[in-house]
Amino acid sequence: MPIKIKRDKRYMREYDRAMMRSAFVSLFWSVVSERRKRGFKLQDLAKALSKDKSTVSRWFSGQPDAQPNWTLNTVSDIANALDLDLHIEAQDRITKVTYTPSGPVHVRVNEPRDLTESRGPRLVPMYKEDPTTLTSTG
């Protein structure tokens, strides 16, 4: 019989938030790292953001006590300073449906079924070889 671990909701919330912050730091650091090979400096990013170089260096230092808690405005400012377009999508943990600001992107079903009676968006296979992978056309 599987062991169930009781998860503290506050702990899980903080963990999820830390993972999101880490994802943004890693994303921006990967861009900065590649650009540093071509002469880009953290000082350039700091100047574009009107921040001290030490602040920007601390963001990317990897030290646990220096993890930034950026607002969405700061994330947007960093993306703009690095000339990046950010694409937002979310995946439902249960249904695995992926959503963008425009709506659902695709639906996955476990078994092939007749989709002609669907009241939602018309669904079509993404790949002819795999009838269980579907995408929304509208």
N, C-alpha and C positions, 0 to 999 in steps of 0.2 A: 504494500500500500504506500503510495507517495506521501512524503512528509510535506505538510503545508506550513509555510513560513508566514507568520503574521507580520505584515508590513505596516510600520508606523506611517500614517498618512503625511505627517509633517516631514519625516525623513525622506519619503519618496518625492514629495514636492520639491524639497531642497535639492535632492539628487537630480531630478529632471531639470531644474533651473540651472544647476551647475553644468550639466551636460550640454544644454543649449548655449550657455556662455562659452564653454569650451569649443563647441562646434564653430561659433563665429570667430573666435580667436584663431583656431586652426585654419579656417578658411582664409582669413585675411593674412595670416602669417605665410601660408603657402604662396600667395600672390607676391607678398613682399620679398620672400626668399628668392623666388625666381627673378624678380626685378633687380634684386641686389647684385645678381650676376652680371647685370648690364649697367651697374653704377648707381642704381637707386639707393638712397639712404633713408633711414628712419627719420633723419632730420628733415628730409623733403616732405615726408608724410606729416610730421609735426607742424611744419610751416603751413602746409595746405589746410590743416585743421585748426590753426592758431593755438597750438598746444606747445608746452615745453617738450624738448626732446626727451627729458628724463621721464615724463609722464608716459609718452608713447613707448619708450623702451621698457618701462615697467609693465605695460599691458602685455608685451610679448616676451617677458622674461621667463615665463614658465614657473615662477614661484607661486605656491598656493595662496599666499597672503596678498598677492598682487593681481589676482584674477579680476579683470574689469567687470563692472556691473553696468554695462552700457545701456542707455535708453535706445529706443528705436531711432530717434533722431541722430544719435551718435553713430549707430550702425549705418544709417543712410549717408551721413557725412563721410564716414570712412570709405564706403563703397564709391561715392562720388569722387573723393580725393584720389582713389586708385583707378578711376575710370571703369568701374564695374557696374554691370546690370545684375541685380539680384533677382532671382526667380523664386517665388514662394509656392510651396506645395505641402500638403499634409496628407497623411495616409491614416485611414481609420484602422485602429489596431485589431478590430474584430472582423470587419467585412473586407479589409484590404483595399477598399475603394480609395483612389487617390483624388484629391481635390486641389484645385487652383483657385485663384480669385474669380475665374470665369465659370467655375462649377466643377462637377466630377469629370475626371479625365478617362478613367476606364473602370470596368467592373470585372471582377473575376468570380466565376462560379465553379463549384466543385464538380458538377455533373452537367453534361449537355442537356439543354431543355429547350422547349419551344418558346421563343421570345416574341412571337408575333402578337401575343396578348398583352405585352408590356404597356403600361400607361405612361411610363417615363420616357426618357430619350430613346430613340431607335438605337439598338445595339448591333454591331457588326463584328465579325471575327477580325482580330488583328493579323493572324496568320492562318492561312487556309489549312495548314497541317494540324493546327491545334484549336479545335472548336470550343475549348473551355476558356480561352483567353479572348476577352471581348473589349471593345472600345466604344465609347459614346460618340455619336455623330452630331449630337445637338442637344 
